[in-house]
Amino acid sequence: MLSEEKLVISPLSYIRGRSLVKIFFIVDEAQHLTPHEVKTFITRAGEGTKVVFTGDIFQIDHLYLDSLSNGLSHLIEKMQGQKLYAHITLEKGVQMNNNRPVVGITMGDPVGIGPEVVCLALNHPEVYDVARPLVIGDVQVLETAKLITKSPSLIATVNSPGAASFKPGCIDVLNSSNLDPEKLVWGQPTKATGQAMEHYINTAIDMALNGDIAAIVTCPINKTALNLAGSRFHGHTELLADRTETTEYAMMMAGDRLRVVLVTIHISLKQVPQMLSIENVMSTIETTDYSLKERFGLERPKIAVAGLNPHSGESGMFGDEEARIIEPAVSFSKKNGIDVSGPYPPDTVFVNAMNGQFDAVVCMYHDQGLIPFKMVHFSDGVNTTLGLPIIRTSVDHGTAYDIAGTGVADPGSLVQAIRLAASQATCQIETSRGPA
């Protein structure tokens, strides 16, 4: 049609000073026009010309327009009752591939690298192949980050997932704060930025619990900022567990080559032996097994358990935690039908897992799991919380205040976090349906 000139695409400037006769004119995304620009179209319509304006007045990416002041709203208001005018409102739009899960992305700390990695990650068209990303954050901060990162994408404000376009080249944002970028300093959190980032998380949790989004992806936050905001939580996991009333949960670091799950997380090394018990090791194994089946689609996952001590205790020479705690936990878990083995020496078990012998390794403490994991997945690792009734993944890095505002942040981890969240959501839906 284009080659035969049955369909012609022209810029707005083309019609200025012209009279359009016997033309069927379609103006798409008309909510981005000013009232004056809409008048330009209408006053150029000649005999036999029809003009159709399409758009969504709640999806605005124009800095100086909103749902009331844009040209499409102006047209609707002024033309009501005219014989040559008709107005149709579609209650529900049809999106391309609606089977893609809606993934809510919390922007994280407004003065960290979260806004920048959001803009950079959503420049990747492949993200939209697997998910419908909806950013929960601050539009003005994201506009600033867009300039810094030189992102070509438009930023559109929406009031619900149903109003979003979910198309590459347009970042759909549920505006959840109204910070003034001119009053913010990159790398310097305030009470206002702390309150904003906690609000993004709470909004996402509410939406996930209500079924408005299928999964949550969180960008990094800062404990100091949470404290400035007066929060009683120290991080994402504690907040998510409290809001979802979850008592048994575990932190998994996931990548294409290695998955590790932690029994203990943010405690000192000297506290680890006294914090281990048969019960919490078993709980971590069971949570890992259930999650690998439910959200990773593994019918019979193989789980390895790392020992605590060098050489896994060497028959008690270097410690008895393996014999007293870890071995009984593994034995009881096997009796419960879980394909689990160990404890294995920590210096070899991760190599075996990366070679495909195991689907995940249960680790006794933070650095035991994260050092080998980050050696392999430093730029594309993903943090996911197991045991929650909602799906949550996160980037595997912090707020990086030292490079915030420079545009050099790597979006690789966020891209993978979105992909994993979408994969888990799709898998959970298919698992719940059962065999065909």
C-alpha positions, 0 to 999 in steps of 0.5 A, spaced: 500 500 500 505 504 501 509 503 494 502 504 491 501 510 495 494 508 497 497 509 504 501 515 505 505 517 512 506 524 513 509 528 518 505 534 522 508 539 518 506 536 511 499 539 512 500 546 514 498 551 509 494 545 505 487 543 504 486 536 504 480 534 500 477 527 499 482 524 504 481 519 509 486 522 515 488 517 521 492 521 526 495 516 531 497 517 538 493 524 538 494 524 546 501 527 545 498 533 540 497 540 543 490 543 542 493 547 537 496 542 533 489 538 533 486 545 531 491 545 525 488 538 522 481 540 523 481 546 519 485 543 514 480 538 512 476 540 505 470 537 502 469 529 502 475 528 508 474 524 514 479 525 520 480 519 525 484 521 531 486 515 536 489 515 542 489 514 550 489 520 554 491 516 560 498 514 556 502 521 556 509 522 554 509 529 553 512 533 558 507 539 558 501 535 557 496 531 562 490 527 561 486 533 561 490 538 557 492 534 551 489 535 544 485 529 544 481 531 550 480 538 548 477 535 541 472 530 545 470 536 550 469 541 544 466 537 539 461 533 543 454 534 540 456 536 533 453 532 527 459 531 524 463 528 530 463 521 533 466 518 539 468 511 541 471 509 547 474 502 547 474 499 554 479 494 553 485 494 548 488 488 545 495 487 546 500 483 541 501 476 545 497 477 551 500 471 554 506 475 556 506 476 563 505 483 566 512 484 570 512 490 575 519 493 576 520 497 582 525 503 580 529 502 587 533 508 590 531 514 586 538 517 587 542 510 585 543 507 579 536 504 579 533 509 574 538 508 569 538 501 569 531 501 568 532 506 562 537 501 559 534 495 560 528 497 557 531 499 550 532 491 549 527 489 545 527 482 547 525 484 554 518 485 550 518 478 547 517 475 554 514 480 558 510 486 559 514 490 563 511 496 567 515 500 571 513 503 578 517 509 580 517 516 578 516 519 571 520 525 572 526 522 575 526 517 569 526 522 564 532 525 567 535 518 567 533 517 560 537 524 558 543 521 562 543 514 558 541 517 552 535 512 551 531 513 545 525 510 548 519 514 550 516 514 557 509 514 558 505 515 564 499 510 565 494 509 571 494 501 570 497 496 567 491 496 562 492 503 560 500 501 558 502 499 551 507 494 552 511 495 546 519 496 545 520 504 544 515 506 550 517 505 557 510 504 561 510 508 568 506 507 574 508 514 577 508 513 584 512 519 587 513 526 585 520 528 586 523 534 584 529 532 580 533 539 581 533 538 588 536 531 588 543 529 588 545 522 585 548 518 591 545 522 596 539 519 599 534 523 603 528 522 607 523 523 601 527 518 596 527 513 602 520 514 603 519 514 595 523 507 594 519 504 600 512 506 597 514 503 590 515 496 593 509 496 597 505 498 591 508 493 587 506 488 593 499 490 593 498 489 585 501 482 585 497 480 591 491 483 587 493 479 581 494 486 577 501 484 575 504 477 575 511 478 578 515 483 581 522 485 579 526 490 584 531 495 583 536 496 588 535 500 594 539 502 600 539 501 608 541 508 610 535 511 605 530 506 608 533 508 615 532 516 613 525 514 611 523 511 618 522 504 615 522 498 620 525 494 615 532 493 612 531 491 605 526 488 600 526 481 603 524 482 610 519 487 607 516 482 602 516 477 607 512 481 612 507 484 607 505 477 605 506 473 612 511 469 610 515 465 615 519 460 611 523 463 605 530 463 602 534 467 597 537 464 591 542 467 586 540 464 579 544 464 573 544 460 566 550 455 569 549 456 577 544 456 582 545 457 589 540 457 595 543 460 602 541 457 609 543 463 613 544 470 610 546 477 613 550 474 619 557 474 621 561 468 620 562 466 627 554 466 628 553 461 622 555 455 626 550 456 632 544 459 627 544 452 623 539 447 625 536 440 622 530 444 621 532 450 618 537 446 613 531 442 611 526 448 610 531 450 605 532 444 602 524 443 601 523 450 599 528 449 594 525 443 591 518 446 591 521 452 587 525 448 582 519 444 580 513 450 581 517 456 578 523 453 574 519 447 571 524 442 573 520 435 574 525 432 579 530 437 581 537 434 583 539 438 589 546 438 592 548 440 599 555 444 601 558 442 608 560 448 612 567 446 614 573 444 610 573 438 606 566 437 609 569 436 616 573 430 614 570 425 619 569 430 624 577 433 624 575 440 622 568 440 625 562 436 627 556 440 624 556 436 618 555 430 622 550 433 627 546 437 623 547 437 615 547 429 614 541 428 618 537 434 614 539 431 608 537 424 610 530 426 613 529 430 606 531 424 602 525 420 606 520 426 604 522 424 597 527 430 595 532 428 590 538 431 595 545 429 596 551 431 601 554 434 604 559 435 599 566 439 600 565 446 598 571 446 594 568 441 589 561 442 589 560 448 585 564 445 579 560 439 579 553 443 579 556 448 573 557 441 569 550 439 570 550 434 575 546 438 580 540 443 579 542 447 585 547 448 591 544 449 598 549 453 602 550 454 609 552 461 609 552 468 604 559 468 602 560 460 601 555 461 595 556 468 593 563 468 591 563 462 586 556 465 584 559 472 582 565 469 579 561 466 574 555 471 574 557 477 576 554 481 570 548 477 569 546 474 576 539 474 579 537 474 586 530 471 587 526 470 593 523 463 594 517 461 598 513 467 597 506 467 595 508 472 589 514 472 584 520 476 586 526 477 582 532 482 583 538 485 580 544 482 583 548 489 585 547 495 589 545 502 588 552 504 586 552 511 588 559 512 586 557 511 579 550 514 579 548 519 574 554 517 570 550 513 565 555 507 565 551 502 569 550 495 566 543 493 565 545 486 564 542 483 571 536 487 570 535 484 563 536 477 566 531 479 572 526 481 568 527 474 564 527 470 570 521 473 573 517 472 566 519 465 566 517 463 573 510 467 572 509 463 565 512 456 569 507 457 575 501 458 570 503 452 566 504 448 573 497 450 576 494 448 570 496 441 570 498 436 565 494 437 558 
